[in-house]
Amino acid sequence: MTSTGASKSSGSSVGEILQLLVLFAAWYGFNAGYNVTNAHLKVFSFPITISALQLVVGLVYALPLWILGIRPPPKLTFNDLIKLFPVAALNAIGHTVTVIAMFQKGGGSFAHVIKASEPVVSVLLGLVVNGAVPKPFTALALLPVSYGVAYASTLGNLSVASMSKELTSVTAIFAMIGNVSFALRSILRKNLPADFKKRTNLTPANDHGVITIYSFILTVPFIFLYDDVGKMSDAYHSLAFRGLDQSFLINLFICGMCFYIYNEMQNIVLGSLGPVTTAVGNTLKRVAIFMALYFFTEGEVFPPAKIFGCAIAILGCLIYAICDSYKI
């Protein structure tokens, strides 16, 4: 190879690394921003409505890209939308119940402790739905995940009484429903016809946009079923009376944009990386969330037992993801 060729190759490699670092920084930054601003939205205690508004705010960013032709839009028929319905429904359920869990007192970090058990849920559902039996080391890696989640949830008190109390709390139940919903969503996505995404132009970015619109439409009826519109109006007027309405609307907008963009970044990053890098990236995401909640929110406490349990669970997630990627 000539010196010119080597120089071009080196420059290309540096450019790719820098691009990857920017994508990771955007992914983690917007993810942390979403979790922090979501905590500030608890002043308006209607989580179903908040979850729907978070979905629709992101479309302020997504729809103009399609309308102006900056991003080629998806090409979906009515039958395609029918096929996507279960995926969108599970996404809507998963997002809504996760917001409900995070709206509980101290629920931000606790919800993410429970969400760290997602690999366990994914393996169990994969076994039930697709008959997918995990490889030995992959299955063994689930043990530290389960232990770490239980240890962090109970602050080290692993008695039956303590685990029964903490793991059946409102936060834990809704966070676990979110785990199940998102795991099923992933399984159903993988079970779509092989040519589906190529035929419909469902790139990672377009896929997220379509599912977000679909999820918002599916969530709206539940606002009127479970969130009292009259009480919401009174709550908002109370915020305005206390001079908190503008900060609430600003946080809501930032939260929705962070939510949309972090998910889009996540889809792009995970779709362009190798399995091991993806595993590391997904694991470090949890660390970024916990750090953001610790430094930038009130009411989130991290005693040593919780930190220790989270560390074990996160390490277990990393080992699981690497073993799963190598099919061992």
C-alpha positions, 0 to 999 in steps of 0.5 A: 500500500502506498503512503497516500493509500495508508494515509487515506485509510487512517483518516477514514478510520479516525473519521469513523471513530469520531462519528461513532463517539458523536453518536454514542454521546448523542445517544447517552446525552439525550437518554440522560436528558429524557430521564432527568426532565421526565422527573421534573414533569411529576408536578403534573401527576397524569403519567398517561397524558405525559407519556402520550405528549412525550410521543407527539412532541418528537414528531415536531422533529420527525415529520418535517424531515419526511415532508421536506424530502430530507429523509425518504418516507416509509412506504406502507400499505394498510396491510403493512400497518395491520402487521405493525399493529402488535409492535406499536401496541406493545411499544405504547404499553411499554412506554406508558407503564414505564412512565407510570413507574417512573412517576412514583416516589423515587421511581426513576432509579428504581424503575431502571433497576427493575428494567435491568432485568430485561435480559431475563424477561427476553430469554424467558419470552423467547423460549415460550414464543419462539422455542429459543433455548439460550446457550449455557453461558448465556443462561448462566449470565442471567444469575448475576442479573437476577441477583443484582436486581433483587439486591438493589431493590431490597437494599441487600435485605434478601428475605422473602418478606422484603423481596415480596414487598419491594418486587410487588410495589407499584413501581416494580409491577409497572416497570416489569410490565414495561420489560415484558412489553418491550421484550415481546415487541423485539420478538415480534419485530424480528418475526416480521417477514424478511423483506418487510423493512426493505420493501417498506423503507423502514430504516431504523429512523423511519421504523421509530417514526412510524411506531411513535405515531402509531403508539401515540394514536393508540395511547390517546383513548386511554387518556380519556379513560384513566386521566380525568380531563377536568382534574388535568385542567385544574392541575394545569391552572394550579401550575400557572397560578404558582408560576410553574406553567412555563417551566413545565411546558419547556421541560415537556418539550425538551423531554419529548425531543430527548425521548424521540432523538435518543431512541432514534440515535439508539436505533441507528447506533445499534443497527450499525455496530457489531454485537460486542460493541452493541452489548457494551454500549447498551450496558453503559447506557444504564450507567449514564442513566443512573449517574444523571438521576443521581446528579440532576434530580431530587428524591433519588437516593443511592445508598451503597447497597443499591449501588452494589446491586446495580453494579452486579446487575449491570455487569451481568447484563454485559456478560449476558450480552457478550455471551449471547452475541457469541452464541455461547 
